[in-house]
Amino acid sequence: MATLQHALLRGIQIVAELEEGELLGEPLPKREERKAILLYEATEGGAGVLNRLVSDANRMAEIARQALSLMHYDFPSTGGGIKEREDACVAGCYRCLLSYFNQPDHNLIDRRDPEVTAFLCKLAEPEIADDTTGEVDSTWSRALRQWGLPAPSTRKIGGISYDLYWPNFQVLAVPGLAPDGLAAACADFGVDLVELPDEPGEAAPAELVELLGAA
């Protein structure tokens, strides 16, 4: 988790052209028990960098690729796994993940960690088919308009396109029962999955309303 935290921080800083110290991260709930990473802009007002990350999966993929490059790996443009460059350090150096700001974590950082590199590789290839805000012509889309809820986009997960996806809220809805494996895939992407009735009723499903912030 320490390695992932600093890989993401450095990747974001480079892609967003931030100075070191403008974006900071803290492990949660505490340093000795890292279960999540809190990222925040340290400068007053901020630059809105994190808001853009939440709404653009392609941006997050760019950051993951930058993090891998920083960690002395070449990410292939088509197929194959990452390749370590000849000038790579051992576990970390000041050319990659080590910095003045993360000195307390230096002994925890290991750029070779297989879980970190696998996670970043997965993040570097988002399965986005069509992330536009164009409305899908369906019974559910018409119902959403009637209820005044945001228009959905299309997202491709596991080779299947789903028409009820809200990138700004990281919510995916499916009419009826979700296919096998979809819940696990959504969890990996940090997407909330909602199972809807087969056909829309008179009122919008409460869970969907709550997740879209329309309550």
Helices and strands as residue ranges (DSSP letters): H 2-15, E 23-30, E 33-41, H 49-55, H 57-70, E 73-74, E 83-84, G 100-105, H 114-123, H 139-147, E 153-157, E 160-166, E 171-175, H 182-189, E 192-196, H 206-211
